[in-house]
């Protein structure tokens, strides 16, 4: 039985929030960090609390801690050593594994995200930007009473208009495909597969292979927690639109190129079900827009190219171990939209996403290394994910077609990693344990 009242809501339930603020914190003094936790823990949204809350209740917060943050709060070295190596090292140190090179290298990151002084993130959810700004001001005032706690940086996020559904700056409908978790009561949409064991996402529960790995010690600190990889990706909207115009003479041809890169039309309609023409009604229907497979229906990628974004990030029935690599994605958009037809204005805009699960190596790092950046994924010859892959102008994009395929060489980069970090989302009991001084033995 999932302890919904102890699990932070972040990977499980989404409050009705159209805006948020991410604040990245440092705890120069353990006493100040613990005082901050004591003042914040009652505001942290639990899965149960958000599930039972009203549609207008949005003043929830989420708290994540780095390995250095756990140390800064006073967790002893013996306990710290029981956390996985990748979490202890942090995302910046794993750049070679993740393909974060060139413009994506940690030396180019902003917001202090590559610094060992990054100890925590707090996410302030809000109904709208006005409420977000009020929450940020209240938090700023509270921090003045927390000995030495510093804000390294912050990032404001807001849904792009129209807000009836989530979309990114490239125009793609978002939050369509997500795994259901056994024990939550969620019913998976058609095509999403059976609910996965909770241990795939939350520590202390059975996973797809059994009882799950040993918990970091003490158990009160790790049970009901999750790991998340934070990625701030700048979207080069002007370059993306230029690329579409370069490879499509008409608006319809440009939309098809965009769909082939993603595997879905920008409305959300999957190419597997609407290969020749967009179908916005299909894209908006959760009972239909995820109900497809690849192995027998589209083995060669004539509908959904083998290297398209959604086919890489969820190979579905073409991978035997796909359930061990599924992840839960959360996040939002930052920066103003670039109006249609406008030249690139030089303003940064993009997505700031969290990829969550019980194992950073098996889930996020595997996906980034193999599914996103492996040039020979699906027996391709020289391709990476066309949307978020590490591109340097030497990789290609293949669009299968009869009688002659389309082969685009020298794919440019449409995103740049502006920063990232590994966080642990403790359960509520763990947050109280840390706020009290983390002195229990196990």
Buried (B, 14 or more C-beta within 10 A) or exposed (E): EBBBBBBBBBBBBBBEBBBBBBBBBBBBEBBBBBBBBBBBBEBBBBBBBBBEBEEEBBBBBBBBBBBBBBBBBBBBEEBBEBBBEBBBBBBBBBBEBBBBBEBBBBEBBEBBBBBBBBBBBBBBBBBBBEBBBBBBEEBEEBBEEBBBBBBBBBBBBBBBEEEEBBBBBBBBBBBBBBBBBBBBEBEBBEBBBEBBBBBBBBBBBBBBEEEBBEBBBBBBBBBBBBBBBBBBBBBBBBBBBBBBEEBBEEEEEBBBBBBBBBBBBBBBBBBBBBBEEBBBEBBBBBEBBBBBEBEEEBEEBBBBBBBBBBBBBBBBEBBEEBBBBBBBBBBBBBBEBBEEEEEEEEEBBBBBBBBBBBBBBBBBBBBBBEBBBBBEBBEBEBBBBBBBBBBBEEBBBBBBEEEEEEEBEEBBBBBBBBBBBBBBBBBBBBBBBBBEEBEEEE
